[in-house]
């Protein structure tokens, strides 16, 4: 039982990395106008928070 408890955090981390890899592959092929309306759905489906900002904004604009 101790071995299972010891290895469990590594297993969860491995599974999360796989899921994030799948999400990254899905996002890479999407256009921004297609992605923006789906962000909330993707966050809920993959249990993540997606942070994004316009590349045309200034640093001060992104931080406000």
N, C-alpha and C positions, 0 to 999 in steps of 0.2 A: 504493500500500500504506500509506503514512503517513496518508492521509486516513481509511482504514478503521480503523486503530489509534486514531486521534484520536477518532473518533465512537463507537467501541465502548462505552466506559463510559456514555455518554449513552443508548445504545440499551438496555443492560442495566437501567439505572435506569428507563427508560420501561416496559420489559416488567414489571419488579417492581411498579411502581405499578399497572399494569393488573391484575396477578394479585391484589394486595392489595385493589384496588377490588372485584373479583369476590368475594373472601373476605368483605369487609365487608358486601356486599350479602347474601350467604348467611347471615351471622351475625345481621344486623339483624332477620330475620324469625323467628328461632328463639327458643323459650322456654328459660329457663335449665335446666330439668329435661331438656329435649331436648338441649341443648348440652353439658352437663357430661360425659355418657358418650362424646361424640364428639370431645372436645378433642384427644386423642392422635392420632386418625385424621386430623383436620383439619390438625394440625401437620405430620404426615408427608406428607399429600397436597399441601399448599401450601408446604412447606419453610419454615415460620415457627415462632416460639415465641409461644404465646398466654399472656399474663399476665393473671390475673384475681384479684379479691378480693371478699369480701362487703362490701356497703355498710353493713351493720349493725355491722361490726367497728370498733374504735377504730383510730386511726392507729398506736398502739403495737402493737396486735394484728397489724396488717398488716405491720409492720416486723420482727416476730419470726419 
